[in-house]
Amino acid sequence: MLYKKMTGVPAFEAFELNEKKAKYCLCIPIINEGERILNELKRAQQHGIHELIDIIICDGGSTDGSTDIEKLKALGVNTLLVKKDSGKQGAQLRMGFWFAFERNYEGILTVDGNNKDSIESVPLFIEKLEAGYDFIQGSRYVKGGKAVNTPLIRHLAVKFIHSPIITLTARHRFTDSTNAFRAYSMKYLKHSKVKPLREVFTGYELLAFLSVRASQLGLKVGEVPVERVYPVSGKTPTKISFFKGNSDLLKILFKNFKGDYNP
């Protein structure tokens, strides 16, 4: 089904491979992740994740064949959403969030689609949602978490720049704030002082904003241990260019600190 552009939601096409089966959904934003997303979905299937949660692929317009309907269905994917509009990660997530709102899920998990994250850790997030948490951040830096082959520059940036700024903004300590492996309750996402379906969130802005807003509003937040593994050799899978990407990221963090994204 094709959904035309709505206020705060990009135009997109939805391929529902199965009906809603779970209380929660897992939104995975991708674009041309190739074998990485397919391998991630295989791991999820091997650990029965597709039986615990509805997996929704939020595609930005991949052309590499990784979103073949039959492949995704065989790997336990519930729904494929394909963006037909402008915007990057933030637009893909808004598309997924709107679809999740329409389906009346009780909470949403997100994870990158590049097979760096321990997708088998999904049950830890579900446990926290069931315990009444509103925002759960996955962290490789808490007890039980693992940071494997993290590039030194990325490790230093997370530990000494990104997480301290997010912690200061959130007024709550977070140890791995760049990590997109996280969970949100619907109570949080539908709060009148959150409103995630806004067009200001085109790229990384939405993840930065949602990292801090829950604790600012006095909602229940926490972290769970996850594993994040970078390849030993070859190009590091990332959508952030070193100079422009990191410069833009810092601008977003400081705008977030000033409250520019608050509704």
QUIRAMO-V199948 format. One record per pair of residues at least 12 apart in sequence whose C-alpha atoms are under 6 Angstrom apart, sorted by the first residue. I is the first residue (numbers start at 1). GAP is how many residues later the second one is. Records with the same first field share a line. If there is no record, write none. Layout:
I->GAP / GAP
This chain:
1->12 / 13
8->189 / 190 / 191
9->85 / 86
10->75
11->73 / 74
12->70 / 71 / 72
13->68 / 69
14->66 / 67
15->64 / 65
16->63
17->61 / 62
18->60
22->31 / 32
23->82 / 83
24->29 / 81 / 82 / 83 / 84
25->28 / 29 / 30 / 83
26->29 / 30 / 82 / 83 / 84
27->29 / 30 / 83
28->29 / 30 / 82 / 83 / 84 / 85
29->29 / 30
30->29 / 83
31->28 / 29 / 31
32->30 / 32
34->32
36->78 / 79
37->76 / 77
40->75
50->26
54->24
55->22 / 23
56->22 / 23 / 24
57->23 / 24
58->23 / 34
59->22 / 23
60->23
87->115
88->114 / 115
89->114
90->111 / 112 / 113 / 114 / 116
91->111
94->103
106->80
107->77 / 78 / 79
108->75 / 76
109->73 / 74
110->71 / 72
111->69 / 70
116->112 / 113
117->110 / 111
118->109
133->87 / 88
134->50 / 51 / 54 / 86 / 87
135->48 / 49 / 86
136->46 / 47 / 85 / 86 / 87
137->45 / 86
138->43 / 44 / 85 / 86 / 87 / 88
139->37 / 86 / 87
140->85 / 86 / 87
142->83
144->81
145->80 / 81 / 82
146->81
147->81
148->81
149->81
150->80
163->12 / 14
169->88
170->42 / 45 / 46
